[in-house]
Amino acid sequence: MKNEDRDSNEDNRGFFSDPKKRSHLLLWTKYAGMAFQLFATLVVAVLAGMGIDHLLGLEKPIFTALLIPIFLFGFLYKLYLDISQKK
């Protein structure tokens, strides 16, 4: 009877019982988080640039074009710092 209970408990652990599957899930969530941060950074850069361009009454999106690479560089630098600190 005890062996049957133990076997049924092992089956109920599901996806997280396998360490290999768990590590794949952790990697997936890590990179999905990075992708979301990059997307959010670019959205903030575009919206901030468009707002500044609108406030200054500029016809060409000068600040939008400037802020996107600046924010992208900042994101990549932060990513570099995060990766280098984990070693």
mmCIF file as gemmi writes it, N, C-alpha and C atoms, coordinates in Angstrom:
data_model
loop_
_atom_site.group_PDB
_atom_site.id
_atom_site.type_symbol
_atom_site.label_atom_id
_atom_site.label_alt_id
_atom_site.label_comp_id
_atom_site.label_asym_id
_atom_site.label_entity_id
_atom_site.label_seq_id
_atom_site.pdbx_PDB_ins_code
_atom_site.Cartn_x
_atom_site.Cartn_y
_atom_site.Cartn_z
_atom_site.occupancy
_atom_site.B_iso_or_equiv
_atom_site.pdbx_formal_charge
_atom_site.auth_seq_id
_atom_site.auth_asym_id
_atom_site.pdbx_PDB_model_num
ATOM 1 N N . MET Axp A 1 ? 0.824 -1.198 0 1 0 ? 1 A 1
ATOM 2 C CA . MET Axp A 1 ? 0 0 0 1 0 ? 1 A 1
ATOM 3 C C . MET Axp A 1 ? 0.869 1.263 0 1 0 ? 1 A 1
ATOM 4 N N . LYS Axp A 2 ? 1.938 1.248 0.77 1 0 ? 2 A 1
ATOM 5 C CA . LYS Axp A 2 ? 2.79 2.431 0.831 1 0 ? 2 A 1
ATOM 6 C C . LYS Axp A 2 ? 3.49 2.683 -0.496 1 0 ? 2 A 1
ATOM 7 N N . ASN Axp A 3 ? 3.895 1.633 -1.191 1 0 ? 3 A 1
ATOM 8 C CA . ASN Axp A 3 ? 4.533 1.804 -2.499 1 0 ? 3 A 1
ATOM 9 C C . ASN Axp A 3 ? 3.575 2.415 -3.506 1 0 ? 3 A 1
ATOM 10 N N . GLU Axp A 4 ? 2.315 2.029 -3.446 1 0 ? 4 A 1
ATOM 11 C CA . GLU Axp A 4 ? 1.32 2.59 -4.361 1 0 ? 4 A 1
ATOM 12 C C . GLU Axp A 4 ? 1.119 4.074 -4.099 1 0 ? 4 A 1
ATOM 13 N N . ASP Axp A 5 ? 1.095 4.456 -2.817 1 0 ? 5 A 1
ATOM 14 C CA . ASP Axp A 5 ? 0.943 5.873 -2.473 1 0 ? 5 A 1
ATOM 15 C C . ASP Axp A 5 ? 2.141 6.681 -2.971 1 0 ? 5 A 1
ATOM 16 N N . ARG Axp A 6 ? 3.324 6.114 -2.8 1 0 ? 6 A 1
ATOM 17 C CA . ARG Axp A 6 ? 4.522 6.819 -3.23 1 0 ? 6 A 1
ATOM 18 C C . ARG Axp A 6 ? 4.543 6.975 -4.752 1 0 ? 6 A 1
ATOM 19 N N . ASP Axp A 7 ? 4.17 5.928 -5.473 1 0 ? 7 A 1
ATOM 20 C CA . ASP Axp A 7 ? 4.122 6.001 -6.931 1 0 ? 7 A 1
ATOM 21 C C . ASP Axp A 7 ? 3.104 7.024 -7.408 1 0 ? 7 A 1
ATOM 22 N N . SER Axp A 8 ? 1.957 7.071 -6.752 1 0 ? 8 A 1
ATOM 23 C CA . SER Axp A 8 ? 0.942 8.039 -7.168 1 0 ? 8 A 1
ATOM 24 C C . SER Axp A 8 ? 1.386 9.462 -6.853 1 0 ? 8 A 1
ATOM 25 N N . ASN Axp A 9 ? 2.138 9.655 -5.764 1 0 ? 9 A 1
ATOM 26 C CA . ASN Axp A 9 ? 2.654 10.985 -5.44 1 0 ? 9 A 1
ATOM 27 C C . ASN Axp A 9 ? 3.688 11.433 -6.467 1 0 ? 9 A 1
ATOM 28 N N . GLU Axp A 10 ? 4.514 10.497 -6.954 1 0 ? 10 A 1
ATOM 29 C CA . GLU Axp A 10 ? 5.498 10.857 -7.974 1 0 ? 10 A 1
ATOM 30 C C . GLU Axp A 10 ? 4.813 11.266 -9.266 1 0 ? 10 A 1
ATOM 31 N N . ASP Axp A 11 ? 3.713 10.612 -9.604 1 0 ? 11 A 1
ATOM 32 C CA . ASP Axp A 11 ? 2.975 10.968 -10.806 1 0 ? 11 A 1
ATOM 33 C C . ASP Axp A 11 ? 2.305 12.325 -10.673 1 0 ? 11 A 1
ATOM 34 N N . ASN Axp A 12 ? 1.93 12.713 -9.459 1 0 ? 12 A 1
ATOM 35 C CA . ASN Axp A 12 ? 1.214 13.969 -9.239 1 0 ? 12 A 1
ATOM 36 C C . ASN Axp A 12 ? 2.138 15.183 -9.268 1 0 ? 12 A 1
ATOM 37 N N . ARG Axp A 13 ? 3.438 14.975 -9.187 1 0 ? 13 A 1
ATOM 38 C CA . ARG Axp A 13 ? 4.356 16.11 -9.208 1 0 ? 13 A 1
ATOM 39 C C . ARG Axp A 13 ? 4.381 16.777 -10.576 1 0 ? 13 A 1
ATOM 40 N N . GLY Axp A 14 ? 4.132 16.018 -11.604 1 0 ? 14 A 1
ATOM 41 C CA . GLY Axp A 14 ? 3.964 16.571 -12.943 1 0 ? 14 A 1
ATOM 42 C C . GLY Axp A 14 ? 5.228 17.113 -13.55 1 0 ? 14 A 1
ATOM 43 N N . PHE Axp A 15 ? 5.097 18.255 -14.173 1 0 ? 15 A 1
ATOM 44 C CA . PHE Axp A 15 ? 6.151 18.851 -14.985 1 0 ? 15 A 1
ATOM 45 C C . PHE Axp A 15 ? 7.399 19.163 -14.175 1 0 ? 15 A 1
ATOM 46 N N . PHE Axp A 16 ? 7.237 19.608 -12.949 1 0 ? 16 A 1
ATOM 47 C CA . PHE Axp A 16 ? 8.37 20.073 -12.161 1 0 ? 16 A 1
ATOM 48 C C . PHE Axp A 16 ? 9.153 18.947 -11.512 1 0 ? 16 A 1
ATOM 49 N N . SER Axp A 17 ? 8.702 17.702 -11.654 1 0 ? 17 A 1
ATOM 50 C CA . SER Axp A 17 ? 9.436 16.591 -11.06 1 0 ? 17 A 1
ATOM 51 C C . SER Axp A 17 ? 10.689 16.259 -11.859 1 0 ? 17 A 1
ATOM 52 N N . ASP Axp A 18 ? 10.717 16.586 -13.13 1 0 ? 18 A 1
ATOM 53 C CA . ASP Axp A 18 ? 11.869 16.299 -13.975 1 0 ? 18 A 1
ATOM 54 C C . ASP Axp A 18 ? 12.807 17.508 -13.977 1 0 ? 18 A 1
ATOM 55 N N . PRO Axp A 19 ? 14.025 17.363 -13.435 1 0 ? 19 A 1
ATOM 56 C CA . PRO Axp A 19 ? 14.943 18.516 -13.373 1 0 ? 19 A 1
ATOM 57 C C . PRO Axp A 19 ? 15.29 19.088 -14.744 1 0 ? 19 A 1
ATOM 58 N N . LYS Axp A 20 ? 15.367 18.235 -15.759 1 0 ? 20 A 1
ATOM 59 C CA . LYS Axp A 20 ? 15.695 18.725 -17.099 1 0 ? 20 A 1
ATOM 60 C C . LYS Axp A 20 ? 14.585 19.627 -17.638 1 0 ? 20 A 1
ATOM 61 N N . LYS Axp A 21 ? 13.338 19.214 -17.435 1 0 ? 21 A 1
ATOM 62 C CA . LYS Axp A 21 ? 12.21 20.031 -17.89 1 0 ? 21 A 1
ATOM 63 C C . LYS Axp A 21 ? 12.144 21.329 -17.096 1 0 ? 21 A 1
ATOM 64 N N . ARG Axp A 22 ? 12.461 21.243 -15.815 1 0 ? 22 A 1
ATOM 65 C CA . ARG Axp A 22 ? 12.432 22.434 -14.964 1 0 ? 22 A 1
ATOM 66 C C . ARG Axp A 22 ? 13.481 23.442 -15.432 1 0 ? 22 A 1
ATOM 67 N N . SER Axp A 23 ? 14.676 22.965 -15.784 1 0 ? 23 A 1
ATOM 68 C CA . SER Axp A 23 ? 15.718 23.89 -16.234 1 0 ? 23 A 1
ATOM 69 C C . SER Axp A 23 ? 15.339 24.533 -17.569 1 0 ? 23 A 1
ATOM 70 N N . HIS Axp A 24 ? 14.673 23.769 -18.446 1 0 ? 24 A 1
ATOM 71 C CA . HIS Axp A 24 ? 14.205 24.354 -19.708 1 0 ? 24 A 1
ATOM 72 C C . HIS Axp A 24 ? 13.163 25.435 -19.451 1 0 ? 24 A 1
ATOM 73 N N . LEU Axp A 25 ? 12.286 25.197 -18.492 1 0 ? 25 A 1
ATOM 74 C CA . LEU Axp A 25 ? 11.267 26.191 -18.161 1 0 ? 25 A 1
ATOM 75 C C . LEU Axp A 25 ? 11.907 27.448 -17.589 1 0 ? 25 A 1
ATOM 76 N N . LEU Axp A 26 ? 12.907 27.275 -16.724 1 0 ? 26 A 1
ATOM 77 C CA . LEU Axp A 26 ? 13.575 28.437 -16.141 1 0 ? 26 A 1
ATOM 78 C C . LEU Axp A 26 ? 14.305 29.248 -17.211 1 0 ? 26 A 1
ATOM 79 N N . LEU Axp A 27 ? 14.954 28.569 -18.148 1 0 ? 27 A 1
ATOM 80 C CA . LEU Axp A 27 ? 15.611 29.289 -19.242 1 0 ? 27 A 1
ATOM 81 C C . LEU Axp A 27 ? 14.597 30.022 -20.104 1 0 ? 27 A 1
ATOM 82 N N . TRP Axp A 28 ? 13.477 29.366 -20.377 1 0 ? 28 A 1
ATOM 83 C CA . TRP Axp A 28 ? 12.44 29.98 -21.201 1 0 ? 28 A 1
ATOM 84 C C . TRP Axp A 28 ? 11.907 31.24 -20.533 1 0 ? 28 A 1
ATOM 85 N N . THR Axp A 29 ? 11.631 31.174 -19.236 1 0 ? 29 A 1
ATOM 86 C CA . THR Axp A 29 ? 11.101 32.351 -18.541 1 0 ? 29 A 1
ATOM 87 C C . THR Axp A 29 ? 12.148 33.458 -18.457 1 0 ? 29 A 1
ATOM 88 N N . LYS Axp A 30 ? 13.409 33.077 -18.307 1 0 ? 30 A 1
ATOM 89 C CA . LYS Axp A 30 ? 14.48 34.08 -18.252 1 0 ? 30 A 1
ATOM 90 C C . LYS Axp A 30 ? 14.548 34.867 -19.56 1 0 ? 30 A 1
ATOM 91 N N . TYR Axp A 31 ? 14.572 34.162 -20.682 1 0 ? 31 A 1
ATOM 92 C CA . TYR Axp A 31 ? 14.69 34.838 -21.973 1 0 ? 31 A 1
ATOM 93 C C . TYR Axp A 31 ? 13.398 35.542 -22.371 1 0 ? 31 A 1
ATOM 94 N N . ALA Axp A 32 ? 12.27 35.022 -21.945 1 0 ? 32 A 1
ATOM 95 C CA . ALA Axp A 32 ? 11.005 35.714 -22.202 1 0 ? 32 A 1
ATOM 96 C C . ALA Axp A 32 ? 10.975 37.028 -21.427 1 0 ? 32 A 1
ATOM 97 N N . GLY Axp A 33 ? 11.505 37.023 -20.225 1 0 ? 33 A 1
ATOM 98 C CA . GLY Axp A 33 ? 11.593 38.252 -19.44 1 0 ? 33 A 1
ATOM 99 C C . GLY Axp A 33 ? 12.493 39.284 -20.092 1 0 ? 33 A 1
ATOM 100 N N . MET Axp A 34 ? 13.612 38.823 -20.64 1 0 ? 34 A 1
ATOM 101 C CA . MET Axp A 34 ? 14.512 39.743 -21.348 1 0 ? 34 A 1
ATOM 102 C C . MET Axp A 34 ? 13.842 40.335 -22.581 1 0 ? 34 A 1
ATOM 103 N N . ALA Axp A 35 ? 13.118 39.508 -23.305 1 0 ? 35 A 1
ATOM 104 C CA . ALA Axp A 35 ? 12.42 39.992 -24.502 1 0 ? 35 A 1
ATOM 105 C C . ALA Axp A 35 ? 11.361 41.02 -24.128 1 0 ? 35 A 1
ATOM 106 N N . PHE Axp A 36 ? 10.646 40.768 -23.033 1 0 ? 36 A 1
ATOM 107 C CA . PHE Axp A 36 ? 9.636 41.727 -22.589 1 0 ? 36 A 1
ATOM 108 C C . PHE Axp A 36 ? 10.29 43.039 -22.169 1 0 ? 36 A 1
ATOM 109 N N . GLN Axp A 37 ? 11.419 42.975 -21.48 1 0 ? 37 A 1
ATOM 110 C CA . GLN Axp A 37 ? 12.121 44.192 -21.073 1 0 ? 37 A 1
ATOM 111 C C . GLN Axp A 37 ? 12.584 44.992 -22.291 1 0 ? 37 A 1
ATOM 112 N N . LEU Axp A 38 ? 13.095 44.299 -23.295 1 0 ? 38 A 1
ATOM 113 C CA . LEU Axp A 38 ? 13.526 44.985 -24.515 1 0 ? 38 A 1
ATOM 114 C C . LEU Axp A 38 ? 12.345 45.653 -25.199 1 0 ? 38 A 1
ATOM 115 N N . PHE Axp A 39 ? 11.238 44.936 -25.311 1 0 ? 39 A 1
ATOM 116 C CA . PHE Axp A 39 ? 10.036 45.498 -25.928 1 0 ? 39 A 1
ATOM 117 C C . PHE Axp A 39 ? 9.551 46.721 -25.154 1 0 ? 39 A 1
ATOM 118 N N . ALA Axp A 40 ? 9.501 46.62 -23.831 1 0 ? 40 A 1
ATOM 119 C CA . ALA Axp A 40 ? 9.043 47.739 -23.004 1 0 ? 40 A 1
ATOM 120 C C . ALA Axp A 40 ? 9.985 48.935 -23.135 1 0 ? 40 A 1
ATOM 121 N N . THR Axp A 41 ? 11.279 48.674 -23.193 1 0 ? 41 A 1
ATOM 122 C CA . THR Axp A 41 ? 12.258 49.751 -23.354 1 0 ? 41 A 1
ATOM 123 C C . THR Axp A 41 ? 12.04 50.496 -24.664 1 0 ? 41 A 1
ATOM 124 N N . LEU Axp A 42 ? 11.829 49.747 -25.731 1 0 ? 42 A 1
ATOM 125 C CA . LEU Axp A 42 ? 11.618 50.388 -27.033 1 0 ? 42 A 1
ATOM 126 C C . LEU Axp A 42 ? 10.296 51.144 -27.086 1 0 ? 42 A 1
ATOM 127 N N . VAL Axp A 43 ? 9.259 50.616 -26.451 1 0 ? 43 A 1
ATOM 128 C CA . VAL Axp A 43 ? 7.969 51.319 -26.415 1 0 ? 43 A 1
ATOM 129 C C . VAL Axp A 43 ? 8.108 52.63 -25.657 1 0 ? 43 A 1
ATOM 130 N N . VAL Axp A 44 ? 8.802 52.597 -24.523 1 0 ? 44 A 1
ATOM 131 C CA . VAL Axp A 44 ? 9.003 53.823 -23.739 1 0 ? 44 A 1
ATOM 132 C C . VAL Axp A 44 ? 9.819 54.83 -24.548 1 0 ? 44 A 1
ATOM 133 N N . ALA Axp A 45 ? 10.846 54.366 -25.253 1 0 ? 45 A 1
ATOM 134 C CA . ALA Axp A 45 ? 11.669 55.27 -26.064 1 0 ? 45 A 1
ATOM 135 C C . ALA Axp A 45 ? 10.844 55.93 -27.163 1 0 ? 45 A 1
ATOM 136 N N . VAL Axp A 46 ? 10.021 55.146 -27.837 1 0 ? 46 A 1
ATOM 137 C CA . VAL Axp A 46 ? 9.195 55.695 -28.919 1 0 ? 46 A 1
ATOM 138 C C . VAL Axp A 46 ? 8.182 56.691 -28.369 1 0 ? 46 A 1
ATOM 139 N N . LEU Axp A 47 ? 7.492 56.324 -27.298 1 0 ? 47 A 1
ATOM 140 C CA . LEU Axp A 47 ? 6.478 57.226 -26.737 1 0 ? 47 A 1
ATOM 141 C C . LEU Axp A 47 ? 7.098 58.502 -26.181 1 0 ? 47 A 1
ATOM 142 N N . ALA Axp A 48 ? 8.24 58.378 -25.509 1 0 ? 48 A 1
ATOM 143 C CA . ALA Axp A 48 ? 8.91 59.572 -24.982 1 0 ? 48 A 1
ATOM 144 C C . ALA Axp A 48 ? 9.387 60.464 -26.123 1 0 ? 48 A 1
ATOM 145 N N . GLY Axp A 49 ? 9.968 59.864 -27.146 1 0 ? 49 A 1
ATOM 146 C CA . GLY Axp A 49 ? 10.432 60.644 -28.295 1 0 ? 49 A 1
ATOM 147 C C . GLY Axp A 49 ? 9.298 61.337 -29.01 1 0 ? 49 A 1
ATOM 148 N N . MET Axp A 50 ? 8.195 60.622 -29.209 1 0 ? 50 A 1
ATOM 149 C CA . MET Axp A 50 ? 7.037 61.24 -29.864 1 0 ? 50 A 1
ATOM 150 C C . MET Axp A 50 ? 6.469 62.371 -29.016 1 0 ? 50 A 1
ATOM 151 N N . GLY Axp A 51 ? 6.461 62.182 -27.705 1 0 ? 51 A 1
ATOM 152 C CA . GLY Axp A 51 ? 5.963 63.231 -26.819 1 0 ? 51 A 1
ATOM 153 C C . GLY Axp A 51 ? 6.825 64.479 -26.869 1 0 ? 51 A 1
ATOM 154 N N . ILE Axp A 52 ? 8.134 64.299 -26.834 1 0 ? 52 A 1
ATOM 155 C CA . ILE Axp A 52 ? 9.044 65.451 -26.906 1 0 ? 52 A 1
ATOM 156 C C . ILE Axp A 52 ? 8.924 66.142 -28.261 1 0 ? 52 A 1
ATOM 157 N N . ASP Axp A 53 ? 8.865 65.345 -29.327 1 0 ? 53 A 1
ATOM 158 C CA . ASP Axp A 53 ? 8.701 65.934 -30.664 1 0 ? 53 A 1
ATOM 159 C C . ASP Axp A 53 ? 7.405 66.74 -30.758 1 0 ? 53 A 1
ATOM 160 N N . HIS Axp A 54 ? 6.357 66.222 -30.167 1 0 ? 54 A 1
ATOM 161 C CA . HIS Axp A 54 ? 5.063 66.919 -30.195 1 0 ? 54 A 1
ATOM 162 C C . HIS Axp A 54 ? 5.12 68.202 -29.363 1 0 ? 54 A 1
ATOM 163 N N . LEU Axp A 55 ? 5.722 68.128 -28.176 1 0 ? 55 A 1
ATOM 164 C CA . LEU Axp A 55 ? 5.813 69.318 -27.317 1 0 ? 55 A 1
ATOM 165 C C . LEU Axp A 55 ? 6.624 70.435 -27.97 1 0 ? 55 A 1
ATOM 166 N N . LEU Axp A 56 ? 7.666 70.057 -28.676 1 0 ? 56 A 1
ATOM 167 C CA . LEU Axp A 56 ? 8.507 71.063 -29.329 1 0 ? 56 A 1
ATOM 168 C C . LEU Axp A 56 ? 7.977 71.475 -30.696 1 0 ? 56 A 1
ATOM 169 N N . GLY Axp A 57 ? 6.947 70.791 -31.164 1 0 ? 57 A 1
ATOM 170 C CA . GLY Axp A 57 ? 6.345 71.133 -32.441 1 0 ? 57 A 1
ATOM 171 C C . GLY Axp A 57 ? 7.216 70.785 -33.64 1 0 ? 57 A 1
ATOM 172 N N . LEU Axp A 58 ? 8 69.745 -33.516 1 0 ? 58 A 1
ATOM 173 C CA . LEU Axp A 58 ? 8.882 69.34 -34.613 1 0 ? 58 A 1
ATOM 174 C C . LEU Axp A 58 ? 8.108 68.515 -35.639 1 0 ? 58 A 1
ATOM 175 N N . GLU Axp A 59 ? 8.36 68.798 -36.902 1 0 ? 59 A 1
ATOM 176 C CA . GLU Axp A 59 ? 7.687 68.043 -37.964 1 0 ? 59 A 1
ATOM 177 C C . GLU Axp A 59 ? 8.344 66.682 -38.174 1 0 ? 59 A 1
ATOM 178 N N . LYS Axp A 60 ? 9.662 66.633 -38.044 1 0 ? 60 A 1
ATOM 179 C CA . LYS Axp A 60 ? 10.389 65.372 -38.205 1 0 ? 60 A 1
ATOM 180 C C . LYS Axp A 60 ? 10.615 64.752 -36.82 1 0 ? 60 A 1
ATOM 181 N N . PRO Axp A 61 ? 10.543 63.446 -36.718 1 0 ? 61 A 1
ATOM 182 C CA . PRO Axp A 61 ? 10.686 62.782 -35.405 1 0 ? 61 A 1
ATOM 183 C C . PRO Axp A 61 ? 12.147 62.673 -34.957 1 0 ? 61 A 1
ATOM 184 N N . ILE Axp A 62 ? 12.746 63.812 -34.687 1 0 ? 62 A 1
ATOM 185 C CA . ILE Axp A 62 ? 14.169 63.843 -34.338 1 0 ? 62 A 1
ATOM 186 C C . ILE Axp A 62 ? 14.423 63.153 -33 1 0 ? 62 A 1
ATOM 187 N N . PHE Axp A 63 ? 13.669 63.519 -31.978 1 0 ? 63 A 1
ATOM 188 C CA . PHE Axp A 63 ? 13.892 62.933 -30.658 1 0 ? 63 A 1
ATOM 189 C C . PHE Axp A 63 ? 13.502 61.458 -30.615 1 0 ? 63 A 1
ATOM 190 N N . THR Axp A 64 ? 12.513 61.085 -31.379 1 0 ? 64 A 1
ATOM 191 C CA . THR Axp A 64 ? 12.155 59.664 -31.458 1 0 ? 64 A 1
ATOM 192 C C . THR Axp A 64 ? 13.32 58.88 -32.044 1 0 ? 64 A 1
ATOM 193 N N . ALA Axp A 65 ? 13.907 59.403 -33.098 1 0 ? 65 A 1
ATOM 194 C CA . ALA Axp A 65 ? 15.039 58.729 -33.737 1 0 ? 65 A 1
ATOM 195 C C . ALA Axp A 65 ? 16.273 58.71 -32.838 1 0 ? 65 A 1
ATOM 196 N N . LEU Axp A 66 ? 16.427 59.714 -31.994 1 0 ? 66 A 1
ATOM 197 C CA . LEU Axp A 66 ? 17.579 59.752 -31.09 1 0 ? 66 A 1
ATOM 198 C C . LEU Axp A 66 ? 17.388 58.867 -29.861 1 0 ? 66 A 1
ATOM 199 N N . LEU Axp A 67 ? 16.182 58.85 -29.324 1 0 ? 67 A 1
ATOM 200 C CA . LEU Axp A 67 ? 15.959 58.109 -28.087 1 0 ? 67 A 1
ATOM 201 C C . LEU Axp A 67 ? 15.969 56.595 -28.273 1 0 ? 67 A 1
ATOM 202 N N . ILE Axp A 68 ? 15.551 56.12 -29.427 1 0 ? 68 A 1
ATOM 203 C CA . ILE Axp A 68 ? 15.516 54.664 -29.638 1 0 ? 68 A 1
ATOM 204 C C . ILE Axp A 68 ? 16.915 54.049 -29.507 1 0 ? 68 A 1
ATOM 205 N N . PRO Axp A 69 ? 17.94 54.533 -30.222 1 0 ? 69 A 1
ATOM 206 C CA . PRO Axp A 69 ? 19.264 53.913 -30.031 1 0 ? 69 A 1
ATOM 207 C C . PRO Axp A 69 ? 19.862 54.172 -28.652 1 0 ? 69 A 1
ATOM 208 N N . ILE Axp A 70 ? 19.539 55.323 -28.045 1 0 ? 70 A 1
ATOM 209 C CA . ILE Axp A 70 ? 20.048 55.599 -26.7 1 0 ? 70 A 1
ATOM 210 C C . ILE Axp A 70 ? 19.464 54.603 -25.7 1 0 ? 70 A 1
ATOM 211 N N . PHE Axp A 71 ? 18.154 54.396 -25.753 1 0 ? 71 A 1
ATOM 212 C CA . PHE Axp A 71 ? 17.513 53.44 -24.851 1 0 ? 71 A 1
ATOM 213 C C . PHE Axp A 71 ? 17.984 52.015 -25.149 1 0 ? 71 A 1
ATOM 214 N N . LEU Axp A 72 ? 18.167 51.692 -26.409 1 0 ? 72 A 1
ATOM 215 C CA . LEU Axp A 72 ? 18.64 50.359 -26.785 1 0 ? 72 A 1
ATOM 216 C C . LEU Axp A 72 ? 20.047 50.118 -26.244 1 0 ? 72 A 1
ATOM 217 N N . PHE Axp A 73 ? 20.923 51.107 -26.37 1 0 ? 73 A 1
ATOM 218 C CA . PHE Axp A 73 ? 22.267 50.991 -25.811 1 0 ? 73 A 1
ATOM 219 C C . PHE Axp A 73 ? 22.205 50.814 -24.297 1 0 ? 73 A 1
ATOM 220 N N . GLY Axp A 74 ? 21.325 51.576 -23.635 1 0 ? 74 A 1
ATOM 221 C CA . GLY Axp A 74 ? 21.166 51.439 -22.191 1 0 ? 74 A 1
ATOM 222 C C . GLY Axp A 74 ? 20.693 50.047 -21.796 1 0 ? 74 A 1
ATOM 223 N N . PHE Axp A 75 ? 19.759 49.501 -22.56 1 0 ? 75 A 1
ATOM 224 C CA . PHE Axp A 75 ? 19.277 48.149 -22.284 1 0 ? 75 A 1
ATOM 225 C C . PHE Axp A 75 ? 20.396 47.127 -22.456 1 0 ? 75 A 1
ATOM 226 N N . LEU Axp A 76 ? 21.153 47.245 -23.542 1 0 ? 76 A 1
ATOM 227 C CA . LEU Axp A 76 ? 22.24 46.297 -23.788 1 0 ? 76 A 1
ATOM 228 C C . LEU Axp A 76 ? 23.335 46.415 -22.733 1 0 ? 76 A 1
ATOM 229 N N . TYR Axp A 77 ? 23.616 47.625 -22.268 1 0 ? 77 A 1
ATOM 230 C CA . TYR Axp A 77 ? 24.604 47.816 -21.206 1 0 ? 77 A 1
ATOM 231 C C . TYR Axp A 77 ? 24.122 47.182 -19.908 1 0 ? 77 A 1
ATOM 232 N N . LYS Axp A 78 ? 22.846 47.379 -19.576 1 0 ? 78 A 1
ATOM 233 C CA . LYS Axp A 78 ? 22.282 46.758 -18.375 1 0 ? 78 A 1
ATOM 234 C C . LYS Axp A 78 ? 22.326 45.238 -18.488 1 0 ? 78 A 1
ATOM 235 N N . LEU Axp A 79 ? 22.018 44.72 -19.66 1 0 ? 79 A 1
ATOM 236 C CA . LEU Axp A 79 ? 22.078 43.276 -19.892 1 0 ? 79 A 1
ATOM 237 C C . LEU Axp A 79 ? 23.504 42.765 -19.712 1 0 ? 79 A 1
ATOM 238 N N . TYR Axp A 80 ? 24.473 43.499 -20.23 1 0 ? 80 A 1
ATOM 239 C CA . TYR Axp A 80 ? 25.881 43.129 -20.06 1 0 ? 80 A 1
ATOM 240 C C . TYR Axp A 80 ? 26.264 43.097 -18.581 1 0 ? 80 A 1
ATOM 241 N N . LEU Axp A 81 ? 25.849 44.113 -17.832 1 0 ? 81 A 1
ATOM 242 C CA . LEU Axp A 81 ? 26.162 44.143 -16.405 1 0 ? 81 A 1
ATOM 243 C C . LEU Axp A 81 ? 25.515 42.977 -15.67 1 0 ? 81 A 1
ATOM 244 N N . ASP Axp A 82 ? 24.275 42.669 -15.999 1 0 ? 82 A 1
ATOM 245 C CA . ASP Axp A 82 ? 23.58 41.554 -15.357 1 0 ? 82 A 1
ATOM 246 C C . ASP Axp A 82 ? 24.27 40.229 -15.653 1 0 ? 82 A 1
ATOM 247 N N . ILE Axp A 83 ? 24.684 40.031 -16.88 1 0 ? 83 A 1
ATOM 248 C CA . ILE Axp A 83 ? 25.325 38.77 -17.258 1 0 ? 83 A 1
ATOM 249 C C . ILE Axp A 83 ? 26.712 38.659 -16.635 1 0 ? 83 A 1
ATOM 250 N N . SER Axp A 84 ? 27.464 39.755 -16.613 1 0 ? 84 A 1
ATOM 251 C CA . SER Axp A 84 ? 28.825 39.701 -16.075 1 0 ? 84 A 1
ATOM 252 C C . SER Axp A 84 ? 28.832 39.531 -14.557 1 0 ? 84 A 1
ATOM 253 N N . GLN Axp A 85 ? 27.804 39.974 -13.853 1 0 ? 85 A 1
ATOM 254 C CA . GLN Axp A 85 ? 27.746 39.813 -12.401 1 0 ? 85 A 1
ATOM 255 C C . GLN Axp A 85 ? 27.402 38.394 -11.987 1 0 ? 85 A 1
ATOM 256 N N . LYS Axp A 86 ? 26.752 37.623 -12.855 1 0 ? 86 A 1
ATOM 257 C CA . LYS Axp A 86 ? 26.343 36.267 -12.505 1 0 ? 86 A 1
ATOM 258 C C . LYS Axp A 86 ? 27.493 35.278 -12.56 1 0 ? 86 A 1
ATOM 259 N N . LYS Axp A 87 ? 28.612 35.645 -13.158 1 0 ? 87 A 1
ATOM 260 C CA . LYS Axp A 87 ? 29.743 34.717 -13.271 1 0 ? 87 A 1
ATOM 261 C C . LYS Axp A 87 ? 30.535 34.63 -12.017 1 0 ? 87 A 1
